[in-house]
């Protein structure tokens, strides 16, 4: 696996915004506290793309996976 960019960071009004780098989920915004979830979203998108899933599929799968992992972030709702 090549050395790829996984996360993109920006600052807005003093708050760190974290976004996955994969094009399927690049518009999803996470906070510094949910950086690990952003990484998971990126890698789920990599695997999903290889298997023919769409961004819409990921919108449904990602929160379900977080709930299975007992995650309490807003993304698991």
PDB file of N, CA, C and O in Angstrom, chain B, residues numbered from 101:
ATOM      1  N   UNK B 101       0.845  -1.179   0.000  1.00  0.00           N
ATOM      2  CA  UNK B 101       0.000   0.000   0.000  1.00  0.00           C
ATOM      3  C   UNK B 101       0.891   1.243   0.000  1.00  0.00           C
ATOM      4  O   UNK B 101       1.794   1.386   0.824  1.00  0.00           O
ATOM      5  N   UNK B 102       0.609   2.133  -0.947  1.00  0.00           N
ATOM      6  CA  UNK B 102       1.416   3.333  -1.024  1.00  0.00           C
ATOM      7  C   UNK B 102       1.091   4.275   0.125  1.00  0.00           C
ATOM      8  O   UNK B 102       0.043   4.171   0.763  1.00  0.00           O
ATOM      9  N   UNK B 103       2.005   5.186   0.369  1.00  0.00           N
ATOM     10  CA  UNK B 103       1.828   6.152   1.450  1.00  0.00           C
ATOM     11  C   UNK B 103       0.832   7.209   0.976  1.00  0.00           C
ATOM     12  O   UNK B 103       1.193   8.121   0.232  1.00  0.00           O
ATOM     13  N   UNK B 104      -0.414   7.081   1.408  1.00  0.00           N
ATOM     14  CA  UNK B 104      -1.447   7.990   0.947  1.00  0.00           C
ATOM     15  C   UNK B 104      -1.940   8.895   2.065  1.00  0.00           C
ATOM     16  O   UNK B 104      -1.842   8.571   3.249  1.00  0.00           O
ATOM     17  N   UNK B 105      -2.464  10.017   1.660  1.00  0.00           N
ATOM     18  CA  UNK B 105      -3.051  10.944   2.626  1.00  0.00           C
ATOM     19  C   UNK B 105      -4.382  10.365   3.086  1.00  0.00           C
ATOM     20  O   UNK B 105      -5.224  10.011   2.261  1.00  0.00           O
ATOM     21  N   UNK B 106      -4.572  10.266   4.388  1.00  0.00           N
ATOM     22  CA  UNK B 106      -5.789   9.691   4.945  1.00  0.00           C
ATOM     23  C   UNK B 106      -6.728  10.782   5.435  1.00  0.00           C
ATOM     24  O   UNK B 106      -7.938  10.695   5.227  1.00  0.00           O
ATOM     25  N   UNK B 107      -6.187  11.805   6.081  1.00  0.00           N
ATOM     26  CA  UNK B 107      -6.999  12.869   6.655  1.00  0.00           C
ATOM     27  C   UNK B 107      -6.518  14.234   6.197  1.00  0.00           C
ATOM     28  O   UNK B 107      -5.334  14.436   5.931  1.00  0.00           O
ATOM     29  N   UNK B 108      -7.459  15.168   6.110  1.00  0.00           N
ATOM     30  CA  UNK B 108      -7.146  16.566   5.810  1.00  0.00           C
ATOM     31  C   UNK B 108      -7.609  17.397   6.992  1.00  0.00           C
ATOM     32  O   UNK B 108      -8.696  17.182   7.528  1.00  0.00           O
ATOM     33  N   UNK B 109      -6.775  18.348   7.396  1.00  0.00           N
ATOM     34  CA  UNK B 109      -7.065  19.173   8.566  1.00  0.00           C
ATOM     35  C   UNK B 109      -7.185  20.633   8.161  1.00  0.00           C
ATOM     36  O   UNK B 109      -6.382  21.139   7.377  1.00  0.00           O
ATOM     37  N   UNK B 110      -8.185  21.300   8.699  1.00  0.00           N
ATOM     38  CA  UNK B 110      -8.352  22.738   8.523  1.00  0.00           C
ATOM     39  C   UNK B 110      -8.781  23.326   9.865  1.00  0.00           C
ATOM     40  O   UNK B 110      -9.279  22.620  10.743  1.00  0.00           O
ATOM     41  N   UNK B 111      -8.578  24.612   9.998  1.00  0.00           N
ATOM     42  CA  UNK B 111      -8.995  25.320  11.208  1.00  0.00           C
ATOM     43  C   UNK B 111     -10.032  26.352  10.811  1.00  0.00           C
ATOM     44  O   UNK B 111      -9.826  27.119   9.871  1.00  0.00           O
ATOM     45  N   UNK B 112     -11.144  26.372  11.527  1.00  0.00           N
ATOM     46  CA  UNK B 112     -12.192  27.354  11.276  1.00  0.00           C
ATOM     47  C   UNK B 112     -12.685  27.882  12.614  1.00  0.00           C
ATOM     48  O   UNK B 112     -13.185  27.127  13.449  1.00  0.00           O
ATOM     49  N   UNK B 113     -12.537  29.179  12.805  1.00  0.00           N
ATOM     50  CA  UNK B 113     -12.946  29.845  14.043  1.00  0.00           C
ATOM     51  C   UNK B 113     -12.343  29.171  15.273  1.00  0.00           C
ATOM     52  O   UNK B 113     -13.010  28.994  16.293  1.00  0.00           O
ATOM     53  N   UNK B 114     -11.073  28.801  15.155  1.00  0.00           N
ATOM     54  CA  UNK B 114     -10.357  28.192  16.273  1.00  0.00           C
ATOM     55  C   UNK B 114     -10.673  26.738  16.527  1.00  0.00           C
ATOM     56  O   UNK B 114     -10.204  26.168  17.512  1.00  0.00           O
ATOM     57  N   UNK B 115     -11.465  26.120  15.657  1.00  0.00           N
ATOM     58  CA  UNK B 115     -11.833  24.712  15.822  1.00  0.00           C
ATOM     59  C   UNK B 115     -11.181  23.894  14.710  1.00  0.00           C
ATOM     60  O   UNK B 115     -11.257  24.247  13.533  1.00  0.00           O
ATOM     61  N   UNK B 116     -10.543  22.801  15.104  1.00  0.00           N
ATOM     62  CA  UNK B 116      -9.890  21.922  14.143  1.00  0.00           C
ATOM     63  C   UNK B 116     -10.939  21.045  13.470  1.00  0.00           C
ATOM     64  O   UNK B 116     -11.673  20.314  14.135  1.00  0.00           O
ATOM     65  N   UNK B 117     -11.001  21.127  12.146  1.00  0.00           N
ATOM     66  CA  UNK B 117     -11.895  20.284  11.359  1.00  0.00           C
ATOM     67  C   UNK B 117     -11.082  19.168  10.728  1.00  0.00           C
ATOM     68  O   UNK B 117      -9.991  19.400  10.207  1.00  0.00           O
ATOM     69  N   UNK B 118     -11.614  17.966  10.776  1.00  0.00           N
ATOM     70  CA  UNK B 118     -10.937  16.788  10.238  1.00  0.00           C
ATOM     71  C   UNK B 118     -11.831  16.185   9.170  1.00  0.00           C
ATOM     72  O   UNK B 118     -13.013  15.934   9.406  1.00  0.00           O
ATOM     73  N   UNK B 119     -11.262  15.953   7.995  1.00  0.00           N
ATOM     74  CA  UNK B 119     -12.023  15.352   6.900  1.00  0.00           C
ATOM     75  C   UNK B 119     -11.242  14.181   6.318  1.00  0.00           C
ATOM     76  O   UNK B 119     -10.026  14.267   6.148  1.00  0.00           O
ATOM     77  N   UNK B 120     -11.939  13.080   6.010  1.00  0.00           N
ATOM     78  CA  UNK B 120     -11.277  11.969   5.325  1.00  0.00           C
ATOM     79  C   UNK B 120     -10.845  12.413   3.924  1.00  0.00           C
ATOM     80  O   UNK B 120     -11.498  13.254   3.306  1.00  0.00           O
ATOM     81  N   UNK B 121      -9.767  11.855   3.439  1.00  0.00           N
ATOM     82  CA  UNK B 121      -9.238  12.268   2.136  1.00  0.00           C
ATOM     83  C   UNK B 121      -9.897  11.547   0.958  1.00  0.00           C
ATOM     84  O   UNK B 121      -9.879  12.060  -0.161  1.00  0.00           O
ATOM     85  N   UNK B 122     -10.473  10.381   1.189  1.00  0.00           N
ATOM     86  CA  UNK B 122     -11.053   9.610   0.076  1.00  0.00           C
ATOM     87  C   UNK B 122     -12.212  10.384  -0.550  1.00  0.00           C
ATOM     88  O   UNK B 122     -13.051  10.928   0.167  1.00  0.00           O
ATOM     89  N   UNK B 123     -12.265  10.436  -1.881  1.00  0.00           N
ATOM     90  CA  UNK B 123     -13.310  11.219  -2.566  1.00  0.00           C
ATOM     91  C   UNK B 123     -14.749  10.843  -2.191  1.00  0.00           C
ATOM     92  O   UNK B 123     -15.630  11.702  -2.229  1.00  0.00           O
ATOM     93  N   UNK B 124     -15.002   9.598  -1.837  1.00  0.00           N
ATOM     94  CA  UNK B 124     -16.367   9.186  -1.492  1.00  0.00           C
ATOM     95  C   UNK B 124     -16.855   9.811  -0.183  1.00  0.00           C
ATOM     96  O   UNK B 124     -18.059   9.957   0.026  1.00  0.00           O
ATOM     97  N   UNK B 125     -15.931  10.176   0.685  1.00  0.00           N
ATOM     98  CA  UNK B 125     -16.312  10.700   2.010  1.00  0.00           C
ATOM     99  C   UNK B 125     -15.602  12.010   2.349  1.00  0.00           C
ATOM    100  O   UNK B 125     -15.589  12.426   3.508  1.00  0.00           O
ATOM    101  N   UNK B 126     -15.021  12.649   1.362  1.00  0.00           N
ATOM    102  CA  UNK B 126     -14.226  13.846   1.622  1.00  0.00           C
ATOM    103  C   UNK B 126     -15.055  15.022   2.141  1.00  0.00           C
ATOM    104  O   UNK B 126     -14.488  15.968   2.688  1.00  0.00           O
ATOM    105  N   UNK B 127     -16.359  14.992   1.988  1.00  0.00           N
ATOM    106  CA  UNK B 127     -17.203  16.071   2.478  1.00  0.00           C
ATOM    107  C   UNK B 127     -17.701  15.830   3.899  1.00  0.00           C
ATOM    108  O   UNK B 127     -18.370  16.691   4.472  1.00  0.00           O
ATOM    109  N   UNK B 128     -17.389  14.683   4.469  1.00  0.00           N
ATOM    110  CA  UNK B 128     -17.788  14.379   5.837  1.00  0.00           C
ATOM    111  C   UNK B 128     -16.851  15.121   6.782  1.00  0.00           C
ATOM    112  O   UNK B 128     -15.631  15.033   6.642  1.00  0.00           O
ATOM    113  N   UNK B 129     -17.404  15.842   7.731  1.00  0.00           N
ATOM    114  CA  UNK B 129     -16.566  16.615   8.644  1.00  0.00           C
ATOM    115  C   UNK B 129     -16.608  16.022  10.047  1.00  0.00           C
ATOM    116  O   UNK B 129     -17.674  15.725  10.585  1.00  0.00           O
ATOM    117  N   UNK B 130     -15.435  15.859  10.615  1.00  0.00           N
ATOM    118  CA  UNK B 130     -15.274  15.332  11.961  1.00  0.00           C
ATOM    119  C   UNK B 130     -14.551  16.372  12.807  1.00  0.00           C
ATOM    120  O   UNK B 130     -14.004  17.343  12.284  1.00  0.00           O
ATOM    121  N   UNK B 131     -14.553  16.160  14.104  1.00  0.00           N
ATOM    122  CA  UNK B 131     -13.836  17.043  15.016  1.00  0.00           C
ATOM    123  C   UNK B 131     -12.539  16.368  15.446  1.00  0.00           C
ATOM    124  O   UNK B 131     -12.287  15.207  15.124  1.00  0.00           O
ATOM    125  N   UNK B 132     -11.737  17.107  16.170  1.00  0.00           N
ATOM    126  CA  UNK B 132     -10.485  16.555  16.689  1.00  0.00           C
ATOM    127  C   UNK B 132     -10.754  15.339  17.579  1.00  0.00           C
ATOM    128  O   UNK B 132      -9.962  14.397  17.606  1.00  0.00           O
ATOM    129  N   UNK B 133     -11.867  15.364  18.300  1.00  0.00           N
ATOM    130  CA  UNK B 133     -12.218  14.255  19.197  1.00  0.00           C
ATOM    131  C   UNK B 133     -12.646  13.003  18.436  1.00  0.00           C
ATOM    132  O   UNK B 133     -12.606  11.903  18.987  1.00  0.00           O
ATOM    133  N   UNK B 134     -13.054  13.159  17.178  1.00  0.00           N
ATOM    134  CA  UNK B 134     -13.500  12.003  16.393  1.00  0.00           C
ATOM    135  C   UNK B 134     -12.564  11.729  15.206  1.00  0.00           C
ATOM    136  O   UNK B 134     -12.993  11.245  14.158  1.00  0.00           O
ATOM    137  N   UNK B 135     -11.296  12.046  15.392  1.00  0.00           N
ATOM    138  CA  UNK B 135     -10.307  11.832  14.329  1.00  0.00           C
ATOM    139  C   UNK B 135     -10.195  10.351  13.938  1.00  0.00           C
ATOM    140  O   UNK B 135     -10.015  10.032  12.763  1.00  0.00           O
ATOM    141  N   UNK B 136     -10.300   9.461  14.910  1.00  0.00           N
ATOM    142  CA  UNK B 136     -10.220   8.029  14.614  1.00  0.00           C
ATOM    143  C   UNK B 136     -11.389   7.586  13.741  1.00  0.00           C
ATOM    144  O   UNK B 136     -11.224   6.748  12.854  1.00  0.00           O
ATOM    145  N   UNK B 137     -12.565   8.147  13.992  1.00  0.00           N
ATOM    146  CA  UNK B 137     -13.724   7.818  13.171  1.00  0.00           C
ATOM    147  C   UNK B 137     -13.521   8.321  11.738  1.00  0.00           C
ATOM    148  O   UNK B 137     -13.955   7.673  10.786  1.00  0.00           O
ATOM    149  N   UNK B 138     -12.869   9.467  11.587  1.00  0.00           N
ATOM    150  CA  UNK B 138     -12.575   9.989  10.254  1.00  0.00           C
ATOM    151  C   UNK B 138     -11.632   9.045   9.501  1.00  0.00           C
ATOM    152  O   UNK B 138     -11.801   8.818   8.303  1.00  0.00           O
ATOM    153  N   UNK B 139     -10.648   8.502  10.205  1.00  0.00           N
ATOM    154  CA  UNK B 139      -9.738   7.528   9.577  1.00  0.00           C
ATOM    155  C   UNK B 139     -10.501   6.285   9.164  1.00  0.00           C
ATOM    156  O   UNK B 139     -10.288   5.752   8.075  1.00  0.00           O
ATOM    157  N   UNK B 140     -11.389   5.825  10.029  1.00  0.00           N
ATOM    158  CA  UNK B 140     -12.206   4.654   9.704  1.00  0.00           C
ATOM    159  C   UNK B 140     -13.057   4.925   8.470  1.00  0.00           C
ATOM    160  O   UNK B 140     -13.175   4.062   7.600  1.00  0.00           O
ATOM    161  N   UNK B 141     -13.651   6.111   8.382  1.00  0.00           N
ATOM    162  CA  UNK B 141     -14.462   6.464   7.214  1.00  0.00           C
ATOM    163  C   UNK B 141     -13.624   6.415   5.937  1.00  0.00           C
ATOM    164  O   UNK B 141     -14.084   5.925   4.906  1.00  0.00           O
ATOM    165  N   UNK B 142     -12.404   6.920   6.009  1.00  0.00           N
ATOM    166  CA  UNK B 142     -11.520   6.895   4.843  1.00  0.00           C
ATOM    167  C   UNK B 142     -11.256   5.456   4.393  1.00  0.00           C
ATOM    168  O   UNK B 142     -11.412   5.125   3.217  1.00  0.00           O
ATOM    169  N   UNK B 143     -10.857   4.614   5.335  1.00  0.00           N
ATOM    170  CA  UNK B 143     -10.512   3.241   4.960  1.00  0.00           C
ATOM    171  C   UNK B 143     -11.723   2.413   4.573  1.00  0.00           C
ATOM    172  O   UNK B 143     -11.617   1.518   3.735  1.00  0.00           O
ATOM    173  N   UNK B 144     -12.877   2.698   5.172  1.00  0.00           N
ATOM    174  CA  UNK B 144     -14.094   2.016   4.727  1.00  0.00           C
ATOM    175  C   UNK B 144     -14.404   2.397   3.280  1.00  0.00           C
ATOM    176  O   UNK B 144     -14.845   1.556   2.496  1.00  0.00           O
ATOM    177  N   UNK B 145     -14.176   3.664   2.924  1.00  0.00           N
ATOM    178  CA  UNK B 145     -14.411   4.117   1.552  1.00  0.00           C
ATOM    179  C   UNK B 145     -13.461   3.435   0.576  1.00  0.00           C
ATOM    180  O   UNK B 145     -13.862   3.094  -0.536  1.00  0.00           O
ATOM    181  N   UNK B 146     -12.213   3.233   0.973  1.00  0.00           N
ATOM    182  CA  UNK B 146     -11.244   2.541   0.115  1.00  0.00           C
ATOM    183  C   UNK B 146     -11.747   1.127  -0.198  1.00  0.00           C
ATOM    184  O   UNK B 146     -11.747   0.702  -1.353  1.00  0.00           O
ATOM    185  N   UNK B 147     -12.169   0.414   0.831  1.00  0.00           N
ATOM    186  CA  UNK B 147     -12.649  -0.964   0.647  1.00  0.00           C
ATOM    187  C   UNK B 147     -13.973  -0.968  -0.108  1.00  0.00           C
ATOM    188  O   UNK B 147     -14.178  -1.799  -0.993  1.00  0.00           O
ATOM    189  N   UNK B 148     -14.868  -0.051   0.231  1.00  0.00           N
ATOM    190  CA  UNK B 148     -16.174   0.017  -0.431  1.00  0.00           C
ATOM    191  C   UNK B 148     -16.023   0.257  -1.931  1.00  0.00           C
ATOM    192  O   UNK B 148     -16.705  -0.369  -2.742  1.00  0.00           O
ATOM    193  N   UNK B 149     -15.124   1.168  -2.287  1.00  0.00           N
ATOM    194  CA  UNK B 149     -14.910   1.472  -3.707  1.00  0.00           C
ATOM    195  C   UNK B 149     -14.412   0.240  -4.461  1.00  0.00           C
ATOM    196  O   UNK B 149     -14.850  -0.027  -5.580  1.00  0.00           O
ATOM    197  N   UNK B 150     -13.503  -0.502  -3.851  1.00  0.00           N
ATOM    198  CA  UNK B 150     -12.982  -1.711  -4.488  1.00  0.00           C
ATOM    199  C   UNK B 150     -14.070  -2.751  -4.709  1.00  0.00           C
ATOM    200  O   UNK B 150     -13.963  -3.589  -5.605  1.00  0.00           O
ATOM    201  N   UNK B 151     -15.118  -2.696  -3.891  1.00  0.00           N
ATOM    202  CA  UNK B 151     -16.177  -3.694  -3.963  1.00  0.00           C
ATOM    203  C   UNK B 151     -17.465  -3.174  -4.593  1.00  0.00           C
ATOM    204  O   UNK B 151     -18.511  -3.816  -4.497  1.00  0.00           O
ATOM    205  N   UNK B 152     -17.387  -2.016  -5.236  1.00  0.00           N
ATOM    206  CA  UNK B 152     -18.507  -1.504  -6.009  1.00  0.00           C
ATOM    207  C   UNK B 152     -19.601  -0.799  -5.222  1.00  0.00           C
ATOM    208  O   UNK B 152     -20.690  -0.578  -5.752  1.00  0.00           O
ATOM    209  N   UNK B 153     -19.339  -0.444  -3.977  1.00  0.00           N
ATOM    210  CA  UNK B 153     -20.323   0.292  -3.202  1.00  0.00           C
ATOM    211  C   UNK B 153     -20.236   1.776  -3.540  1.00  0.00           C
ATOM    212  O   UNK B 153     -19.250   2.245  -4.107  1.00  0.00           O
ATOM    213  N   UNK B 154     -21.283   2.498  -3.180  1.00  0.00           N
ATOM    214  CA  UNK B 154     -21.344   3.930  -3.475  1.00  0.00           C
ATOM    215  C   UNK B 154     -21.239   4.746  -2.194  1.00  0.00           C
ATOM    216  O   UNK B 154     -21.261   4.201  -1.090  1.00  0.00           O
ATOM    217  N   UNK B 155     -21.123   6.069  -2.359  1.00  0.00           N
ATOM    218  CA  UNK B 155     -21.111   6.969  -1.210  1.00  0.00           C
ATOM    219  C   UNK B 155     -22.421   6.852  -0.439  1.00  0.00           C
ATOM    220  O   UNK B 155     -22.426   6.948   0.789  1.00  0.00           O
ATOM    221  N   UNK B 156     -23.522   6.647  -1.140  1.00  0.00           N
ATOM    222  CA  UNK B 156     -24.814   6.474  -0.487  1.00  0.00           C
ATOM    223  C   UNK B 156     -24.816   5.222   0.399  1.00  0.00           C
ATOM    224  O   UNK B 156     -25.351   5.238   1.507  1.00  0.00           O
ATOM    225  N   UNK B 157     -24.213   4.144  -0.101  1.00  0.00           N
ATOM    226  CA  UNK B 157     -24.100   2.927   0.709  1.00  0.00           C
ATOM    227  C   UNK B 157     -23.331   3.215   1.997  1.00  0.00           C
ATOM    228  O   UNK B 157     -23.712   2.755   3.073  1.00  0.00           O
ATOM    229  N   UNK B 158     -22.260   3.971   1.876  1.00  0.00           N
ATOM    230  CA  UNK B 158     -21.440   4.294   3.044  1.00  0.00           C
ATOM    231  C   UNK B 158     -22.186   5.155   4.061  1.00  0.00           C
ATOM    232  O   UNK B 158     -21.956   5.035   5.265  1.00  0.00           O
ATOM    233  N   UNK B 159     -23.070   6.014   3.585  1.00  0.00           N
ATOM    234  CA  UNK B 159     -23.842   6.852   4.503  1.00  0.00           C
ATOM    235  C   UNK B 159     -24.696   5.992   5.435  1.00  0.00           C
ATOM    236  O   UNK B 159     -24.978   6.392   6.565  1.00  0.00           O
ATOM    237  N   UNK B 160     -25.101   4.833   4.972  1.00  0.00           N
ATOM    238  CA  UNK B 160     -25.908   3.926   5.791  1.00  0.00           C
ATOM    239  C   UNK B 160     -25.035   2.971   6.602  1.00  0.00           C
ATOM    240  O   UNK B 160     -25.346   2.663   7.753  1.00  0.00           O
ATOM    241  N   UNK B 161     -23.955   2.509   6.006  1.00  0.00           N
ATOM    242  CA  UNK B 161     -23.088   1.530   6.666  1.00  0.00           C
ATOM    243  C   UNK B 161     -22.252   2.120   7.796  1.00  0.00           C
ATOM    244  O   UNK B 161     -22.095   1.501   8.849  1.00  0.00           O
ATOM    245  N   UNK B 162     -21.721   3.310   7.577  1.00  0.00           N
ATOM    246  CA  UNK B 162     -20.798   3.884   8.543  1.00  0.00           C
ATOM    247  C   UNK B 162     -21.409   4.038   9.939  1.00  0.00           C
ATOM    248  O   UNK B 162     -20.799   3.594  10.912  1.00  0.00           O
ATOM    249  N   UNK B 163     -22.594   4.653  10.073  1.00  0.00           N
ATOM    250  CA  UNK B 163     -23.172   4.753  11.417  1.00  0.00           C
ATOM    251  C   UNK B 163     -23.470   3.380  12.031  1.00  0.00           C
ATOM    252  O   UNK B 163     -23.333   3.195  13.240  1.00  0.00           O
ATOM    253  N   UNK B 164     -23.876   2.429  11.200  1.00  0.00           N
ATOM    254  CA  UNK B 164     -24.164   1.081  11.702  1.00  0.00           C
ATOM    255  C   UNK B 164     -22.902   0.429  12.259  1.00  0.00           C
ATOM    256  O   UNK B 164     -22.944  -0.206  13.313  1.00  0.00           O
ATOM    257  N   UNK B 165     -21.794   0.581  11.563  1.00  0.00           N
ATOM    258  CA  UNK B 165     -20.527   0.020  12.043  1.00  0.00           C
ATOM    259  C   UNK B 165     -20.129   0.685  13.357  1.00  0.00           C
ATOM    260  O   UNK B 165     -19.686   0.005  14.283  1.00  0.00           O
ATOM    261  N   UNK B 166     -20.278   1.985  13.449  1.00  0.00           N
ATOM    262  CA  UNK B 166     -19.945   2.680  14.698  1.00  0.00           C
ATOM    263  C   UNK B 166     -20.824   2.191  15.855  1.00  0.00           C
ATOM    264  O   UNK B 166     -20.340   2.029  16.975  1.00  0.00           O
ATOM    265  N   UNK B 167     -22.105   1.956  15.588  1.00  0.00           N
ATOM    266  CA  UNK B 167     -22.979   1.442  16.641  1.00  0.00           C
ATOM    267  C   UNK B 167     -22.534   0.050  17.074  1.00  0.00           C
ATOM    268  O   UNK B 167     -22.567  -0.265  18.264  1.00  0.00           O
ATOM    269  N   UNK B 168     -22.121  -0.783  16.129  1.00  0.00           N
ATOM    270  CA  UNK B 168     -21.625  -2.123  16.475  1.00  0.00           C
ATOM    271  C   UNK B 168     -20.371  -2.034  17.328  1.00  0.00           C
ATOM    272  O   UNK B 168     -20.114  -2.907  18.156  1.00  0.00           O
ATOM    273  N   UNK B 169     -19.588  -0.976  17.126  1.00  0.00           N
ATOM    274  CA  UNK B 169     -18.371  -0.761  17.907  1.00  0.00           C
ATOM    275  C   UNK B 169     -18.648  -0.042  19.225  1.00  0.00           C
ATOM    276  O   UNK B 169     -17.721   0.302  19.958  1.00  0.00           O
ATOM    277  N   UNK B 170     -19.925   0.181  19.521  1.00  0.00           N
ATOM    278  CA  UNK B 170     -20.358   0.856  20.757  1.00  0.00           C
ATOM    279  C   UNK B 170     -19.842   2.284  20.843  1.00  0.00           C
ATOM    280  O   UNK B 170     -19.590   2.789  21.936  1.00  0.00           O
ATOM    281  N   UNK B 171     -19.685   2.937  19.695  1.00  0.00           N
ATOM    282  CA  UNK B 171     -19.217   4.319  19.640  1.00  0.00           C
ATOM    283  C   UNK B 171     -20.347   5.252  20.065  1.00  0.00           C
ATOM    284  O   UNK B 171     -21.509   5.022  19.729  1.00  0.00           O
ATOM    285  N   UNK B 172     -20.009   6.289  20.794  1.00  0.00           N
ATOM    286  CA  UNK B 172     -21.030   7.209  21.281  1.00  0.00           C
ATOM    287  C   UNK B 172     -20.987   8.582  20.598  1.00  0.00           C
ATOM    288  O   UNK B 172     -21.661   9.515  21.035  1.00  0.00           O
ATOM    289  N   UNK B 173     -20.202   8.701  19.539  1.00  0.00           N
ATOM    290  CA  UNK B 173     -20.114  10.001  18.850  1.00  0.00           C
ATOM    291  C   UNK B 173     -21.406  10.284  18.078  1.00  0.00           C
ATOM    292  O   UNK B 173     -22.239   9.399  17.883  1.00  0.00           O
ATOM    293  N   UNK B 174     -21.549  11.532  17.650  1.00  0.00           N
ATOM    294  CA  UNK B 174     -22.720  11.930  16.866  1.00  0.00           C
ATOM    295  C   UNK B 174     -22.827  11.132  15.577  1.00  0.00           C
ATOM    296  O   UNK B 174     -23.929  10.954  15.058  1.00  0.00           O
ATOM    297  N   UNK B 175     -21.720  10.653  15.054  1.00  0.00           N
ATOM    298  CA  UNK B 175     -21.718   9.875  13.815  1.00  0.00           C
ATOM    299  C   UNK B 175     -22.397   8.525  13.961  1.00  0.00           C
ATOM    300  O   UNK B 175     -22.799   7.935  12.958  1.00  0.00           O
ATOM    301  N   UNK B 176     -22.537   8.020  15.172  1.00  0.00           N
ATOM    302  CA  UNK B 176     -23.159   6.706  15.359  1.00  0.00           C
ATOM    303  C   UNK B 176     -24.674   6.801  15.501  1.00  0.00           C
ATOM    304  O   UNK B 176     -25.353   5.781  15.617  1.00  0.00           O
ATOM    305  N   UNK B 177     -25.200   8.004  15.491  1.00  0.00           N
ATOM    306  CA  UNK B 177     -26.647   8.192  15.672  1.00  0.00           C
ATOM    307  C   UNK B 177     -27.401   7.948  14.405  1.00  0.00           C
ATOM    308  O   UNK B 177     -28.627   8.063  14.384  1.00  0.00           O
TER     309      UNK B 177
END
